[in-house]
């Protein structure tokens, strides 16, 4: 029996989540490279399109992505250079910067849609609805635990 076989379920899951995140990032970067966009930039745009009804602040986007204000600002600046996003000062509070998607972002989603569908089909191949439901419950609980850990350490 090797050391991997001796790992507890919790150890295995913890390590596997890190490996899955890294591999997802790498493979998604590969798919997105033809659009000159990274997985982090794609994820920020995905959040902007799907979570917010009006342009969010950098802080709001960072919270949804589970990242820092500084990291999201850097990603947003790269998207602004590519013409996919505008960073605009809030009209009511000039200290606040809002993230505004541009027409070029909408065009990107239309163009990349088929690649996204293909990636998701391959990613979830062989995973039935029962497993997806259980995974959703599991990951939701882990996210709640992480949130509690963050709040405890603030």
ZAVEXTI-535781 format. One record per residue: x, y, z of N, C-alpha, C in turn; residue number from 1; residue in one letter. Coordinates in pm, 1 decimal. Example, Ala and Ser with C-alpha at 12.3 -4.5 7.8 and 13.67 -1.06 7.14 Angstrom:
% ZAVEXTI-535781
      neast     nnorth        nup     caeast    canorth       caup      ceast     cnorth        cup     k   r
     1319.0     -569.0      780.0     1230.0     -450.0      780.0     1320.0     -330.0      780.0     1   A
     1285.0     -225.0      708.0     1367.0     -106.0      714.0     1290.0        3.0      787.0     2   S
This chain:
% ZAVEXTI-535781
      neast     nnorth        nup     caeast    canorth       caup      ceast     cnorth        cup     k   r
       85.5     -119.5        0.0        0.0        0.0        0.0       89.2      124.6        0.0     1   X
       62.6      217.7      -92.0      144.6      339.5      -97.0       81.4      449.8      -12.6     2   X
      153.4      559.0       -0.2      107.6      668.0       86.6      -23.7      729.1       40.2     3   X
      -47.9      732.4      -90.6     -172.6      787.9     -141.7     -290.3      704.1      -92.5     4   X
     -274.5      571.4      -92.8     -381.7      484.1      -45.4     -410.3      504.1      102.7     5   X
     -309.0      547.5      177.9     -324.2      565.3      321.7     -387.4      699.9      358.7     6   X
     -396.9      788.8      264.5     -452.2      922.0      292.9     -598.6      910.1      334.8     7   X
     -635.8      993.0      426.9     -775.7      995.0      468.4     -858.7     1062.9      360.1     8   X
     -988.5     1043.0      365.0    -1076.5     1109.3      267.9    -1058.9     1260.3      272.2     9   X
    -1049.0     1317.3      391.7    -1036.0     1463.2      400.7     -904.3     1511.2      339.7    10   X
     -796.5     1436.9      364.4     -667.2     1473.6      304.6     -674.1     1464.3      153.1    11   X
     -732.5     1354.9      104.4     -743.8     1335.2      -39.8     -825.6     1447.8     -103.3    12   X
     -942.1     1476.9      -46.1    -1030.1     1579.9     -103.3     -961.6     1715.4     -103.1    13   X
     -895.5     1749.5        6.4     -826.4     1878.3       14.9     -722.1     1890.4      -95.8    14   X
     -636.7     1789.1     -109.4     -534.1     1791.4     -213.0     -594.8     1788.3     -352.1    15   X
     -698.8     1707.0     -370.1     -762.5     1694.4     -501.4     -824.9     1826.6     -544.9    16   X
     -885.0     1900.0     -451.2     -943.2     2030.5     -486.4     -835.8     2125.7     -538.3    17   X
     -718.7     2122.9     -475.8     -608.7     2208.7     -522.1     -561.4     2166.3     -660.8    18   X
     -550.1     2035.5     -683.0     -507.0     1984.9     -814.0     -611.5     2019.1     -919.7    19   X
     -738.3     1995.1     -888.4     -846.2     2024.5     -983.5     -845.1     2173.1    -1019.8    20   X
     -831.7     2259.6     -920.6     -830.2     2404.6     -947.3     -714.8     2440.0    -1040.7    21   X
     -596.6     2384.7    -1014.7     -480.6     2414.0    -1099.9     -500.0     2361.8    -1241.2    22   X
     -548.6     2238.6    -1253.5     -567.3     2180.7    -1387.1     -677.4     2253.1    -1463.7    23   X
     -786.1     2288.2    -1394.9     -893.4     2364.1    -1460.1     -839.0     2495.2    -1513.7    24   X
     -763.7     2562.7    -1431.1     -704.1     2690.7    -1468.9     -615.7     2675.7    -1592.9    25   X
     -529.7     2573.7    -1591.3     -436.8     2549.9    -1702.2     -511.5     2517.2    -1831.0    26   X
     -607.5     2425.1    -1823.0     -682.2     2384.8    -1942.8     -769.2     2498.3    -1995.4    27   X
     -830.8     2572.7    -1905.9     -913.8     2685.3    -1948.3     -827.5     2794.6    -2011.8    28   X
     -710.5     2819.5    -1954.4     -617.5     2915.5    -2015.3     -582.6     2873.6    -2157.8    29   X
     -563.6     2743.2    -2177.4     -529.4     2690.8    -2310.0     -643.1     2715.5    -2409.6    30   X
     -765.8     2687.8    -2367.0     -882.6     2708.1    -2453.3     -901.1     2856.8    -2485.1    31   X
     -880.7     2941.7    -2384.2     -905.1     3085.0    -2399.7     -791.6     3160.5    -2468.6    32   X
     -677.6     3095.9    -2483.6     -561.2     3166.2    -2539.8     -589.6     3221.1    -2679.7    33   X
     -672.2     3153.1    -2758.2     -700.8     3203.3    -2893.1     -783.2     3332.2    -2890.7    34   X
     -841.1     3363.7    -2775.4     -916.5     3487.9    -2758.9     -833.8     3595.6    -2686.4    35   X
     -707.1     3561.9    -2656.6     -617.1     3653.0    -2586.3     -674.9     3694.7    -2450.2    36   X
     -724.5     3594.8    -2377.4     -782.5     3619.8    -2246.0     -742.5     3504.2    -2154.0    37   X
     -722.7     3533.7    -2026.1     -685.9     3430.0    -1929.2     -810.3     3381.2    -1855.6    38   X
     -794.7     3270.2    -1785.8     -907.8     3215.8    -1709.1     -951.7     3313.0    -1599.4    39   X
     -859.5     3384.8    -1541.1     -894.9     3482.9    -1436.4     -975.2     3598.2    -1497.4    40   X
     -933.4     3643.6    -1614.6    -1006.4     3750.7    -1683.5    -1144.7     3700.9    -1724.7    41   X
    -1152.2     3579.2    -1774.6    -1278.6     3517.2    -1813.0    -1371.2     3508.2    -1692.2    42   X
    -1316.5     3465.3    -1578.9    -1397.4     3448.8    -1457.8    -1451.8     3583.4    -1410.1    43   X
    -1370.8     3686.6    -1415.4    -1419.6     3819.2    -1376.2    -1534.8     3861.4    -1467.2    44   X
    -1519.1     3844.3    -1597.7    -1628.2     3879.4    -1689.5    -1752.7     3795.6    -1661.8    45   X
    -1733.2     3667.4    -1633.9    -1845.2     3578.7    -1602.5    -1921.6     3629.1    -1480.3    46   X
    -1848.7     3668.2    -1378.4    -1909.4     3723.0    -1256.2    -1985.7     3851.5    -1288.8    47   X
    -1924.5     3938.6    -1365.9    -1988.6     4067.0    -1399.5    -2118.6     4046.3    -1476.8    48   X
    -2119.1     3949.7    -1567.0    -2237.9     3923.9    -1648.8    -2348.0     3851.1    -1572.0    49   X
    -2310.3     3766.8    -1476.3    -2407.9     3677.6    -1415.9    -2450.6     3710.8    -1273.4    50   X
    -2375.5     3790.3    -1203.5    -2407.0     3817.7    -1063.1    -2469.4     3955.3    -1043.7    51   X
    -2421.9     4051.9    -1118.5    -2460.2     4191.1    -1092.5    -2557.3     4245.3    -1197.0    52   X
    -2653.8     4321.7    -1149.1    -2747.6     4387.1    -1240.7    -2695.5     4522.6    -1287.2    53   X
    -2612.1     4585.6    -1203.6    -2549.7     4712.6    -1241.4    -2399.8     4697.9    -1219.2    54   X
    -2319.9     4783.3    -1281.0    -2174.6     4770.0    -1266.5    -2131.2     4772.1    -1119.8    55   X
    -2062.4     4666.2    -1076.3    -2019.9     4658.4     -935.9    -1891.1     4737.0     -911.1    56   X
    -1863.3     4755.5     -785.4    -1734.0     4811.5     -746.6    -1630.4     4700.4     -754.4    57   X
    -1505.2     4738.8     -753.5    -1397.6     4639.2     -751.2    -1412.6     4553.3     -626.0    58   X
    -1444.5     4616.8     -515.1    -1459.8     4544.3     -388.3    -1571.7     4440.1     -396.4    59   X
    -1683.4     4476.7     -456.9    -1795.6     4383.0     -470.3    -1757.9     4264.3     -558.7    60   X
    -1689.4     4291.6     -668.7    -1645.8     4184.3     -758.5    -1544.2     4094.2     -688.8    61   X
    -1452.9     4153.6     -613.8    -1351.3     4075.9     -541.7    -1416.9     3981.2     -441.5    62   X
    -1518.0     4029.8     -373.2    -1587.8     3946.8     -274.6    -1653.1     3827.1     -343.0    63   X
    -1718.4     3849.2     -455.0    -1784.9     3740.2     -527.0    -1685.0     3638.0     -581.3    64   X
    -1566.4     3684.9     -618.3    -1465.0     3595.2     -674.8    -1379.6     3529.7     -568.1    65   X
    -1393.8     3574.1     -443.3    -1310.9     3518.3     -337.1    -1165.9     3560.7     -350.9    66   X
    -1146.2     3684.3     -393.0    -1011.8     3734.9     -417.7     -994.3     3870.2     -350.2    67   X
     -875.3     3925.1     -362.0     -848.5     4055.2     -301.0     -881.0     4169.0     -398.0    68   X
     -903.1     4285.6     -341.9     -926.9     4407.1     -419.9     -811.5     4429.4     -518.1    69   X
     -687.8     4413.7     -468.5     -569.1     4438.2     -551.3     -563.0     4341.7     -670.4    70   X
     -591.6     4212.3     -645.3     -586.9     4114.1     -754.5     -692.0     4143.9     -860.6    71   X
     -811.0     4177.2     -817.8     -918.8     4204.4     -913.1     -890.0     4332.3     -990.4    72   X
     -832.9     4430.4     -924.1     -798.9     4553.7     -994.9     -698.8     4525.4    -1105.9    73   X
     -598.9     4440.6    -1078.7     -499.0     4406.3    -1181.0     -563.5     4333.0    -1298.9    74   X
     -653.3     4239.1    -1269.5     -723.3     4165.4    -1375.3     -809.4     4262.7    -1455.6    75   X
     -878.8     4351.9    -1385.6     -965.8     4449.3    -1451.9     -885.6     4544.5    -1541.0    76   X
     -770.0     4585.8    -1495.3     -685.2     4674.4    -1576.0     -642.0     4605.6    -1706.2    77   X
     -611.2     4476.5    -1697.8     -574.0     4401.5    -1819.4     -692.3     4394.8    -1915.8    78   X
     -812.6     4372.7    -1861.9     -932.1     4369.0    -1946.8     -961.1     4506.6    -2005.6    79   X
     -930.3     4611.1    -1930.0     -949.9     4747.1    -1981.1     -854.1     4772.0    -2098.4    80   X
     -728.7     4725.9    -2086.3     -631.2     4739.9    -2195.8     -681.0     4672.0    -2323.1    81   X
     -756.1     4562.8    -2306.7     -808.2     4485.6    -2420.2     -941.3     4540.9    -2471.2    82   X
     -992.6     4645.9    -2404.6    -1117.0     4707.8    -2447.1    -1242.3     4632.1    -2405.6    83   X
    -1227.9     4539.0    -2311.9    -1342.0     4456.7    -2270.4    -1410.5     4509.1    -2144.9    84   X
    -1350.4     4608.7    -2083.9    -1400.5     4660.7    -1956.7    -1359.4     4805.3    -1944.7    85   X
    -1440.3     4882.7    -1874.3    -1402.4     5019.2    -1839.1    -1405.7     5031.7    -1687.5    86   X
    -1304.8     5095.2    -1632.2    -1302.9     5126.1    -1490.5    -1348.9     5270.6    -1477.2    87   X
    -1465.2     5289.8    -1415.7    -1522.4     5424.6    -1404.6    -1540.3     5463.0    -1259.4    88   X
    -1508.5     5587.4    -1229.3    -1532.5     5639.8    -1094.7    -1683.3     5650.4    -1071.7    89   X
    -1725.8     5614.8     -952.8    -1866.3     5625.5     -915.5    -1904.9     5772.7     -910.8    90   X
    -2021.6     5803.4     -964.0    -2064.8     5943.8     -969.3    -2095.0     6001.3     -830.1    91   X
    -2137.5     5914.4     -737.4    -2172.3     5961.2     -602.3    -2054.2     5960.1     -506.4    92   X
    -1956.9     5870.9     -532.7    -1841.0     5858.2     -444.2    -1717.4     5834.4     -530.7    93   X
    -1638.8     5937.5     -551.1    -1524.1     5931.1     -641.5    -1411.9     5839.2     -591.3    94   X
    -1422.1     5794.3     -466.7    -1322.5     5698.5     -415.8    -1349.5     5558.0     -468.1    95   X
    -1470.1     5535.4     -517.3    -1513.9     5402.9     -560.8    -1500.0     5390.4     -712.7    96   X
    -1445.6     5275.4     -756.1    -1433.6     5246.6     -898.8    -1528.2     5133.2     -935.1    97   X
    -1605.3     5154.9    -1041.7    -1700.4     5053.6    -1088.5    -1646.0     4986.1    -1214.3    98   X
    -1684.2     4859.9    -1232.3    -1640.8     4780.7    -1346.7    -1755.1     4772.5    -1446.4    99   X
    -1733.8     4829.7    -1563.8    -1837.6     4839.0    -1666.2    -1794.3     4756.7    -1788.1   100   X
    -1875.4     4656.7    -1823.1    -1842.6     4575.3    -1940.9    -1871.7     4654.6    -2067.9   101   X
    -1795.5     4625.6    -2170.5    -1809.4     4696.8    -2297.9    -1872.7     4604.7    -2403.0   102   X
    -1902.4     4661.8    -2516.6    -1958.7     4585.9    -2628.3    -1862.6     4474.1    -2671.0   103   X
    -1734.0     4499.5    -2659.7    -1634.4     4397.8    -2696.5    -1648.2     4272.5    -2608.6   104   X
    -1689.1     4289.2    -2483.6    -1712.4     4174.8    -2394.8    -1830.5     4092.3    -2443.2   105   X
    -1936.6     4160.6    -2484.4    -2053.8     4089.9    -2536.8    -2015.8     4011.0    -2662.0   106   X
    -1934.4     4071.7    -2746.6    -1888.9     4004.8    -2868.2    -1805.2     3881.3    -2834.3   107   X
    -1719.2     3894.2    -2731.7    -1638.6     3780.6    -2687.2    -1727.8     3663.4    -2647.4   108   X
    -1831.2     3689.6    -2567.3    -1918.6     3580.7    -2520.8    -1987.0     3511.2    -2637.1   109   X
    -2030.3     3588.3    -2735.9    -2093.6     3526.9    -2852.9    -1994.4     3439.2    -2928.5   110   X
    -1873.7     3488.9    -2947.1    -1771.1     3417.5    -3022.8    -1722.7     3292.7    -2949.4   111   X
    -1706.9     3301.4    -2819.1    -1648.0     3192.3    -2740.7    -1751.2     3091.8    -2689.1   112   X
    -1877.3     3116.8    -2713.8    -1983.2     3033.2    -2655.9    -1965.5     2884.0    -2687.2   113   X
    -1939.1     2849.5    -2811.6    -1925.2     2708.4    -2848.3    -1806.7     2641.7    -2778.6   114   X
    -1696.3     2713.5    -2766.0    -1580.9     2658.5    -2694.2    -1615.7     2637.0    -2547.4   115   X
    -1691.7     2727.6    -2489.3    -1733.5     2714.2    -2350.3    -1823.7     2593.2    -2329.3   116   X
    -1917.9     2574.2    -2419.0    -2008.9     2459.4    -2410.0    -1930.5     2328.7    -2420.8   117   X
    -1837.5     2323.4    -2516.2    -1755.1     2203.6    -2534.8    -1671.3     2175.3    -2409.6   118   X
    -1609.9     2278.4    -2353.7    -1527.0     2262.3    -2234.0    -1611.4     2205.6    -2119.0   119   X
    -1729.7     2262.4    -2098.6    -1815.4     2217.6    -1988.5    -1862.2     2073.2    -2008.6   120   X
    -1896.4     2035.9    -2131.0    -1938.1     1897.3    -2158.9    -1825.5     1799.7    -2125.5   121   X
    -1705.3     1833.4    -2168.1    -1591.6     1746.5    -2140.1    -1559.8     1742.9    -1991.1   122   X
    -1568.9     1855.4    -1926.1    -1538.9     1865.4    -1783.5    -1634.2     1777.8    -1701.6   123   X
    -1762.8     1778.8    -1735.4    -1863.2     1704.9    -1658.4    -1897.0     1568.4    -1717.8   124   X
    -1821.8     1522.0    -1816.4    -1849.9     1392.8    -1880.1    -1853.2     1281.2    -1775.1   125   X
    -1956.1     1197.5    -1782.2    -1967.1     1083.2    -1692.1    -2014.6     1115.8    -1551.8   126   X
    -2047.8     1241.5    -1526.0    -2095.2     1280.4    -1393.3    -2246.9     1298.6    -1401.1   127   X
    -2318.5     1209.9    -1334.1    -2464.0     1214.8    -1338.0    -2522.5     1321.0    -1246.8   128   X
    -2653.6     1340.4    -1260.2    -2724.2     1443.3    -1183.1    -2714.7     1422.5    -1032.1   129   X
    -2720.0     1297.3     -986.0    -2709.5     1270.8     -841.6    -2573.3     1315.0     -787.6   130   X
    -2470.2     1283.1     -862.5    -2335.4     1323.7     -818.8    -2320.9     1476.1     -822.8   131   X
    -2377.1     1538.6     -925.0    -2370.6     1685.2     -932.7    -2441.2     1748.3     -813.4   132   X
    -2558.4     1695.9     -778.4    -2632.9     1749.3     -664.4    -2552.7     1733.4     -534.9   133   X
    -2495.2     1616.4     -514.4    -2414.1     1594.0     -394.4    -2290.4     1682.6     -392.7   134   X
    -2227.0     1698.3     -508.1    -2109.4     1785.1     -516.8    -2147.6     1929.5     -484.5   135   X
    -2262.0     1972.2     -535.1    -2308.9     2108.7     -506.9    -2328.9     2129.1     -357.1   136   X
    -2392.3     2032.4     -290.5    -2413.9     2041.1     -145.6    -2280.8     2043.1      -70.5   137   X
    -2189.8     1955.9     -110.6    -2058.3     1948.3      -48.0    -1981.8     2079.3      -63.1   138   X
    -1974.2     2128.0     -186.3    -1897.7     2250.0     -212.6    -1962.9     2371.0     -145.2   139   X
    -2094.8     2375.2     -142.2    -2164.4     2485.0      -73.1    -2127.4     2487.9       74.5   140   X
    -2121.6     2371.0      136.9    -2083.8     2365.5      279.1    -1939.8     2408.3      299.1   141   X
    -1850.9     2363.0      211.6    -1709.8     2402.3      221.1    -1696.4     2554.3      206.1   142   X
    -1773.9     2611.8      114.0    -1768.9     2757.8       94.9    -1819.2     2830.0      219.7   143   X
    -1923.9     2778.4      283.1    -1972.0     2837.6      408.4    -1865.3     2828.0      516.7   144   X
    -1797.4     2714.8      524.7    -1691.0     2697.6      623.2    -1577.3     2796.5      598.8   145   X
    -1539.8     2814.0      472.9    -1433.3     2910.0      439.7    -1474.2     3051.9      477.0   146   X
    -1600.2     3084.6      449.8    -1650.3     3218.7      485.9    -1642.9     3239.6      636.3   147   X
    -1683.4     3138.9      713.6    -1677.1     3148.8      859.8    -1533.2     3163.4      907.4   148   X
    -1441.5     3090.3      844.1    -1300.2     3099.6      881.2    -1246.2     3239.9      851.8   149   X
    -1286.1     3296.6      738.0    -1243.4     3433.0      702.7    -1293.0     3533.3      805.2   150   X
    -1421.8     3524.1      837.3    -1482.4     3618.4      931.9    -1417.6     3606.9     1069.8   151   X
    -1383.6     3487.2     1109.4    -1318.6     3465.2     1239.1    -1180.2     3529.0     1243.8   152   X
    -1113.1     3530.2     1129.1     -976.1     3583.2     1122.6     -970.2     3731.6     1089.9   153   X
    -1084.2     3795.7     1067.4    -1082.1     3939.4     1033.8    -1073.0     4025.7     1155.6   154   X
